[in-house]
Each structure stands twice: as C-alpha cells, then as structure tokens.
Amino acid sequence: MRRLLPDVADDVEAAAAYADPERGRHDGRPWVLVNMITSLDGAVAVDQRSGGLGGPADQHVFMTLRDLADTILVGAGTARAERYGPPRKPGQRIAVVTRSAVLDWSTPLFTSGAGLIVTTTTAPAVPVESVRSGTDEVDLLGVLAQLPGDVVLCEGGPSLNGELLAVDAIDEWCLTLSPLLVGGDAGRAARSPAANVEGFRLVHLLEADGFLFVRAVRHRTT
Ligand SMILES: NC(=O)c1ccc[n+]([C@@H]2O[C@H](COP(=O)([O-])OP(=O)(O)OC[C@H]3O[C@@H](n4cnc5c(N)ncnc54)[C@H](OP(=O)(O)O)[C@@H]3O)[C@@H](O)[C@H]2O)c1
C-alpha cells in the first residue's frame, strides 16, 4: 500500500496509516468513523451488496478499521443485505439500528451474543440486549451517548449515514474508491431527505491494487 497524500511513501502499513490519537469520546459520545466503498461512478452496491466492489486491499483496510472500534454500528437494511455475522475482535459488539425490530434472531450475529439492537423506546421487545432512544425514530445522538468506549465504526448503509450526517455526528469519513464503473441504480454513500453540507479535512489518500483510500476528518469551526 502506498501513500499519495499528504506525502508520497511506499510500503505503508494500514494499521499505522489509520492510527490517530485524536479519536476519543467528545460531547458525551464516542468518536464516529464511517467506512464505505463506492465504485468510480458512486455506486455503493452491485446486486444489492457491496462485496462486488471490493478486493483484498479493501478487505485489509476494512478489518484494520474494525480493529479500531469498540462498537460497530450498522443499519438494519445493511445487516440484512450483507448477512452480518459476529465480529472477529473479542468483546466488540455490532449494534443494528432498526425501527421495525424485524430481524432474524437465529443468525450467528445474535446467537453469538455479539449483536445489539438500537431502536426506539416504543419498538417491540427484542430477544437480545437493546439500546433505546427516541419514540418514532431512533434518536441517534441519544443512542451514541449510551454506547461505551471511544470509537464507533459505522458501516452504513446510506440511510443511516445520512441520518448521522443530519445530526452532525460523523467525525471521520473513510471512503474506498473501487476501480470500477457499475452503472445501475445503486445509491450513493449517504442519503437523506434534505442536504446537510458539512466540511471535512483530507487526512490521507492511500492506494493499493488500483483502489484509492480517502480518509477525512470533520472540520468543525465552532
Ligand atoms: N458500499 C458500502 O460500503 C456499503 C455499506 C453499507 C451498505 N451498503 C449497501 O447499502 C444498502 C442498504 O442501505 P440502506 O440505506 O437501504 O439501509 P441501511 O441504512 O443499512 O438501513 C436502513 C434501515 O435502518 C433502520 N434505521 C436507520 N436509521 C434509523 C432511525 N433513525 N430510526 C430507526 N430505524 C433506523 C431502519 O430499519 P428497519 O427497516 O428495520 O426499521 C431502516 O430501514 C445495501 O444494498 C448494502 O449492500 C453498501
């Protein structure tokens, strides 16, 4: 893997490139890092799944970022589409955001005990541990405040990313650009009813096997 920005370097280790002491709790909640992959034309999925966009280099960065996180946050749409299983890192939880609380409780994510449900205070009872905030919609800031640890890694999907963006809860955006054009009608990496324009500072640009890895951190002026 090589670094193209802010300076050029060969043989860069992903773990070293992504290490950052700045990550930590602030404003009563963990640091929120979002990691997504898109094609060159912005598609987040091929046939409803992101796997068709990736490769070994992307998987390596994906696992490196997982190792940084205390909790992984994922929308129910993604957990269903990508058939989420338990994480590799001992003690790490995967928190699935859902309004319906309709999930397959027999999957290894939940039978392993690693799965956690993030939902509203009015959603039905669930057979696993849950974190609840908000009545009609999940109050994401309220939920984040209840999550332990320093770092939450959000792995999408676009709807959840858009909602995090709307409440200015994204501290770091890691984007893999896959060297593919895919067309089709797959969505973009963050989607919400209204635009929420927020500034980020480019931290690095890495390259491996033709994949580009952008890392940007929220630039807050107040
Ligand atoms: N390229 C990538 O890196 C990447 C990453 C992730 C996903 N994806 C792709 O993106 C697609 C799925 O994305 P998506 O946007 O449709 O789904 P999503 O964001 O993963 O999940 C949406 C669902 O999450 C729940 N949810 C989200 N915010 C909520 C809130 N504030 N309150 C209550 N519930 C909330 C709802 O679940 P309920 O329906 O259970 O109520 C909602 O239907 C898949 O095709 C997947 O492969 C790509």
PDBQT file of the ligand as one rigid body, heavy atoms in Angstrom, charges set to zero:
ROOT
HETATM    1  N1  LIG A 301     -20.656   0.174  -0.257  1.00  0.00    +0.000 N 
HETATM    2  C1  LIG A 301     -20.690   0.166   1.045  1.00  0.00    +0.000 C 
HETATM    3  O1  LIG A 301     -19.699   0.456   1.724  1.00  0.00    +0.000 OA
HETATM    4  C2  LIG A 301     -21.974  -0.220   1.741  1.00  0.00    +0.000 A 
HETATM    5  C3  LIG A 301     -22.048  -0.187   3.129  1.00  0.00    +0.000 A 
HETATM    6  C4  LIG A 301     -23.266  -0.492   3.739  1.00  0.00    +0.000 A 
HETATM    7  C5  LIG A 301     -24.360  -0.832   2.956  1.00  0.00    +0.000 A 
HETATM    8  N2  LIG A 301     -24.252  -0.850   1.624  1.00  0.00    +0.000 N 
HETATM    9  C6  LIG A 301     -25.411  -1.212   0.793  1.00  0.00    +0.000 C 
HETATM   10  O2  LIG A 301     -26.465  -0.313   1.094  1.00  0.00    +0.000 OA
HETATM   11  C7  LIG A 301     -27.713  -0.997   1.001  1.00  0.00    +0.000 C 
HETATM   12  C8  LIG A 301     -28.508  -0.818   2.294  1.00  0.00    +0.000 C 
HETATM   13  O3  LIG A 301     -28.558   0.534   2.633  1.00  0.00    +0.000 OA
HETATM   14  P1  LIG A 301     -29.919   1.259   3.093  1.00  0.00    +0.000 P 
HETATM   15  O4  LIG A 301     -29.635   2.717   3.083  1.00  0.00    +0.000 OA
HETATM   16  O5  LIG A 301     -31.031   0.711   2.293  1.00  0.00    +0.000 OA
HETATM   17  O6  LIG A 301     -30.101   0.709   4.548  1.00  0.00    +0.000 OA
HETATM   18  P2  LIG A 301     -29.410   0.985   5.980  1.00  0.00    +0.000 P 
HETATM   19  O7  LIG A 301     -29.032   2.414   6.156  1.00  0.00    +0.000 OA
HETATM   20  O8  LIG A 301     -28.364  -0.044   6.220  1.00  0.00    +0.000 OA
HETATM   21  O9  LIG A 301     -30.615   0.594   6.906  1.00  0.00    +0.000 OA
HETATM   22  C9  LIG A 301     -31.820   1.306   6.853  1.00  0.00    +0.000 C 
HETATM   23  C10 LIG A 301     -32.663   0.746   7.964  1.00  0.00    +0.000 C 
HETATM   24  O10 LIG A 301     -32.052   1.015   9.214  1.00  0.00    +0.000 OA
HETATM   25  C11 LIG A 301     -33.025   1.344  10.168  1.00  0.00    +0.000 C 
HETATM   26  N3  LIG A 301     -32.831   2.751  10.550  1.00  0.00    +0.000 N 
HETATM   27  C12 LIG A 301     -31.908   3.611  10.049  1.00  0.00    +0.000 A 
HETATM   28  N4  LIG A 301     -31.968   4.788  10.684  1.00  0.00    +0.000 NA
HETATM   29  C13 LIG A 301     -32.955   4.671  11.608  1.00  0.00    +0.000 A 
HETATM   30  C14 LIG A 301     -33.508   5.561  12.589  1.00  0.00    +0.000 A 
HETATM   31  N5  LIG A 301     -33.032   6.801  12.786  1.00  0.00    +0.000 N 
HETATM   32  N6  LIG A 301     -34.534   5.112  13.343  1.00  0.00    +0.000 NA
HETATM   33  C15 LIG A 301     -34.983   3.869  13.184  1.00  0.00    +0.000 A 
HETATM   34  N7  LIG A 301     -34.505   2.967  12.285  1.00  0.00    +0.000 NA
HETATM   35  C16 LIG A 301     -33.496   3.387  11.519  1.00  0.00    +0.000 A 
HETATM   36  C17 LIG A 301     -34.368   1.043   9.514  1.00  0.00    +0.000 C 
HETATM   37  O11 LIG A 301     -34.539  -0.358   9.768  1.00  0.00    +0.000 OA
HETATM   38  P3  LIG A 301     -35.922  -1.165   9.795  1.00  0.00    +0.000 P 
HETATM   39  O12 LIG A 301     -36.286  -1.318   8.358  1.00  0.00    +0.000 OA
HETATM   40  O13 LIG A 301     -35.608  -2.467  10.444  1.00  0.00    +0.000 OA
HETATM   41  O14 LIG A 301     -36.895  -0.354  10.575  1.00  0.00    +0.000 OA
HETATM   42  C18 LIG A 301     -34.063   1.318   8.054  1.00  0.00    +0.000 C 
HETATM   43  O15 LIG A 301     -34.958   0.674   7.181  1.00  0.00    +0.000 OA
HETATM   44  C19 LIG A 301     -27.384  -2.456   0.714  1.00  0.00    +0.000 C 
HETATM   45  O16 LIG A 301     -27.532  -2.686  -0.673  1.00  0.00    +0.000 OA
HETATM   46  C20 LIG A 301     -25.935  -2.585   1.121  1.00  0.00    +0.000 C 
HETATM   47  O17 LIG A 301     -25.255  -3.570   0.385  1.00  0.00    +0.000 OA
HETATM   48  C21 LIG A 301     -23.087  -0.553   0.984  1.00  0.00    +0.000 A 
ENDROOT
TORSDOF 0
